[in-house]
Amino acid sequence: MTQHDPRDADAMPSPADALAIIAAQRARTDDTRPSGPLLFGVWGAAWLIGYGLIWLTSSDDDSPAGLTATVAITGGVIALVVTIVHVIRRTRGIVGASSRQGTMYGLAWSIGFAAQAMIVSGFASAGASGEVLALAGNAIAALVVGLLYLAGGMLWDSVPMYVIGGWMALVGGAAALAGLPGTYLVMAVAGGGGMLAAGLVERVRARA
């Protein structure tokens, strides 16, 4: 008959200690994931303000004012840089596959928007009208964001990121169908507003 060693009881963590260990591991895992409220917030603000201004200042020929277009482009560039830096920093202290995945995901954003710019430039070289270029540029931008959020949701097992990714992809399609200047309103309200709403929901859930 095996005798019970009282030291075994001391070696076993108490329920409270076990819960603390689980919470610490969960917090460490969460620290490696991109912050939904941050990413949804920067992209949502950039699109709501940028595309909203473009829609409000579109002239009779549906061409946005130069200053507002510059504001919109600058906001998009800032959101892109924040996203890349944030994702890479979140995974910097991790070794192995997770670090590699985070770096690759961060760089995928710049690759996606570089491809978008090349496609729109190709349309322009082929003689596409200003309306076609505007619709294509907006729709492809929303598609790039949507697909990358979908990929991020699968990569980090994040349902909110996956859901907003699907939403943004559909926003791109709706923006293309809306025509000018309606495409800017769709991008501002459904795109920017949708991401801000998702960021707010994520922040409330995190605090709860």
C-alpha positions as CSV (number, residue, x, y, z in Angstrom):
1,M,0.0,0.0,0.0
2,T,1.4,3.4,-1.0
3,Q,1.8,5.8,1.8
4,H,0.6,9.4,1.4
5,D,3.4,11.9,1.5
6,P,2.2,15.1,3.2
7,R,4.6,17.1,1.1
8,D,2.4,16.2,-2.0
9,A,-0.3,18.4,-0.6
10,D,2.1,21.3,-0.2
11,A,3.3,20.8,-3.8
12,M,-0.3,21.1,-5.2
13,P,-1.5,24.7,-5.7
14,S,-4.6,25.8,-4.0
15,P,-7.7,26.6,-6.1
16,A,-6.9,30.3,-5.7
17,D,-3.3,29.8,-6.8
18,A,-4.5,27.8,-9.8
19,L,-6.9,30.5,-10.9
20,A,-4.2,33.1,-10.5
21,I,-1.9,31.1,-12.7
22,I,-4.6,30.7,-15.3
23,A,-5.3,34.5,-15.2
24,A,-1.6,35.3,-15.6
25,Q,-1.3,33.0,-18.6
26,R,-4.4,34.5,-20.1
27,A,-3.2,38.0,-19.6
28,R,0.2,37.1,-21.2
29,T,-1.6,35.6,-24.2
30,D,-3.8,38.7,-24.5
31,D,-0.7,40.9,-24.4
32,T,0.5,39.3,-27.6
33,R,-2.7,39.9,-29.5
34,P,-3.3,43.2,-31.4
35,S,-5.6,45.5,-29.5
36,G,-9.0,45.5,-31.1
37,P,-10.1,48.9,-29.6
38,L,-6.8,50.5,-30.8
39,L,-6.9,49.2,-34.3
40,F,-10.7,49.7,-34.8
41,G,-10.3,53.1,-33.3
42,V,-7.5,54.5,-35.5
43,W,-9.0,53.1,-38.7
44,G,-12.5,54.1,-37.7
45,A,-11.5,57.7,-36.9
46,A,-9.4,58.0,-40.1
47,W,-12.2,56.8,-42.3
48,L,-15.1,58.6,-40.5
49,I,-13.3,61.9,-40.6
50,G,-11.5,61.6,-43.9
51,Y,-14.3,60.1,-46.0
52,G,-16.9,62.2,-44.2
53,L,-15.0,65.4,-45.2
54,I,-14.7,64.2,-48.7
55,W,-18.4,63.5,-48.9
56,L,-19.3,66.9,-47.4
57,T,-17.0,68.9,-49.8
58,S,-17.6,67.0,-53.0
59,S,-18.3,69.5,-55.7
60,D,-20.9,69.2,-58.5
61,D,-18.6,67.0,-60.5
62,D,-18.2,64.7,-57.4
63,S,-14.5,65.5,-57.1
64,P,-13.4,66.1,-53.5
65,A,-11.6,69.2,-52.5
66,G,-7.9,68.9,-52.6
67,L,-7.4,69.7,-48.9
68,T,-9.9,67.2,-47.7
69,A,-8.5,64.5,-49.9
70,T,-5.1,65.2,-48.4
71,V,-6.5,64.9,-44.9
72,A,-8.1,61.6,-45.8
73,I,-4.9,60.2,-47.3
74,T,-2.9,61.4,-44.3
75,G,-5.3,59.8,-41.9
76,G,-5.1,56.5,-43.7
77,V,-1.3,56.6,-43.7
78,I,-1.2,57.3,-40.0
79,A,-3.6,54.4,-39.3
80,L,-1.5,52.1,-41.4
81,V,1.7,53.0,-39.6
82,V,0.1,52.7,-36.2
83,T,-1.2,49.2,-37.2
84,I,2.2,47.9,-38.4
85,V,4.1,49.3,-35.4
86,H,1.5,48.0,-32.9
87,V,1.4,44.5,-34.2
88,I,5.2,44.2,-34.5
89,R,5.6,45.5,-31.0
90,R,3.1,43.2,-29.5
91,T,5.0,40.2,-30.8
92,R,8.5,41.5,-30.4
93,G,9.2,39.7,-27.1
94,I,8.0,36.3,-28.4
95,V,10.2,33.8,-30.0
96,G,9.4,31.2,-32.7
97,A,6.4,31.0,-34.9
98,S,4.3,33.5,-33.0
99,S,6.8,36.3,-33.5
100,R,7.2,35.4,-37.1
101,Q,3.4,35.4,-37.7
102,G,3.1,38.8,-36.0
103,T,5.8,40.4,-38.1
104,M,4.4,38.9,-41.3
105,Y,0.9,40.1,-40.4
106,G,2.1,43.6,-39.8
107,L,4.0,43.8,-43.0
108,A,1.0,42.4,-44.9
109,W,-0.8,45.7,-44.3
110,S,1.9,47.7,-46.2
111,I,1.9,45.0,-49.0
112,G,-1.9,45.1,-49.3
113,F,-2.0,48.9,-49.7
114,A,1.0,49.0,-52.0
115,A,-0.9,46.5,-54.2
116,Q,-4.0,48.7,-54.0
117,A,-2.1,51.8,-55.2
118,M,-0.6,49.8,-58.1
119,I,-4.0,48.5,-59.2
120,V,-5.5,52.0,-59.2
121,S,-2.5,53.4,-61.0
122,G,-2.9,50.6,-63.6
123,F,-6.5,51.6,-64.1
124,A,-5.5,55.2,-64.6
125,S,-2.9,54.3,-67.1
126,A,-5.5,52.3,-69.0
127,G,-7.6,55.4,-69.3
128,A,-10.2,54.8,-66.6
129,S,-12.4,57.7,-65.7
130,G,-12.1,59.6,-62.4
131,E,-15.3,58.0,-61.2
132,V,-14.0,54.5,-61.8
133,L,-10.7,55.3,-60.1
134,A,-12.5,56.7,-57.0
135,L,-14.9,53.7,-56.8
136,A,-12.1,51.2,-57.3
137,G,-9.7,52.9,-54.9
138,N,-12.2,53.0,-52.1
139,A,-13.6,49.5,-52.6
140,I,-10.1,47.9,-52.8
141,A,-9.0,49.8,-49.7
142,A,-12.0,48.4,-47.7
143,L,-11.4,45.0,-49.1
144,V,-7.7,45.0,-48.1
145,V,-8.7,46.1,-44.5
146,G,-11.5,43.5,-44.4
147,L,-9.3,40.6,-45.6
148,L,-6.5,41.5,-43.2
149,Y,-8.9,41.7,-40.2
150,L,-10.3,38.3,-41.3
151,A,-6.8,36.9,-41.4
152,G,-6.0,38.5,-38.0
153,G,-9.2,37.0,-36.5
154,M,-8.2,33.5,-37.7
155,L,-4.5,34.0,-36.6
156,W,-5.3,35.2,-33.0
157,D,-8.7,33.3,-32.7
158,S,-10.5,36.7,-32.3
159,V,-14.2,36.5,-33.2
160,P,-14.7,40.4,-33.1
161,M,-11.7,40.9,-35.4
162,Y,-13.1,38.3,-37.8
163,V,-16.6,39.8,-37.7
164,I,-15.4,43.3,-38.4
165,G,-13.2,42.0,-41.2
166,G,-16.2,40.4,-42.9
167,W,-18.2,43.6,-42.4
168,M,-15.4,45.8,-44.0
169,A,-15.2,43.5,-47.0
170,L,-18.9,43.9,-47.6
171,V,-18.6,47.7,-47.0
172,G,-16.1,47.7,-49.9
173,G,-18.7,46.1,-52.2
174,A,-21.5,48.4,-51.0
175,A,-19.2,51.4,-51.6
176,A,-18.6,50.4,-55.2
177,L,-22.3,50.0,-55.8
178,A,-23.2,53.3,-54.2
179,G,-21.6,55.4,-57.0
180,L,-20.3,59.0,-56.5
181,P,-20.5,60.7,-54.1
182,G,-22.4,58.1,-52.2
183,T,-19.4,55.9,-52.0
184,Y,-17.7,58.4,-49.6
185,L,-20.7,58.3,-47.3
186,V,-20.7,54.5,-47.2
187,M,-17.0,54.4,-46.4
188,A,-17.4,57.1,-43.7
189,V,-20.6,55.8,-41.9
190,A,-20.6,52.1,-42.5
191,G,-16.8,51.7,-42.7
192,G,-15.5,54.3,-40.2
193,G,-18.6,54.3,-38.0
194,G,-18.7,50.5,-38.0
195,M,-15.1,50.2,-36.8
196,L,-15.6,52.8,-34.1
197,A,-18.7,50.9,-32.9
198,A,-16.7,47.7,-32.8
199,G,-13.9,49.3,-30.9
200,L,-16.3,50.7,-28.3
201,V,-17.9,47.2,-27.8
202,E,-14.5,45.6,-27.4
203,R,-13.5,48.2,-24.8
204,V,-16.7,47.6,-22.8
205,R,-16.2,43.9,-23.0
206,A,-12.6,44.2,-21.8
207,R,-13.5,46.3,-18.8
208,A,-16.3,43.8,-17.9
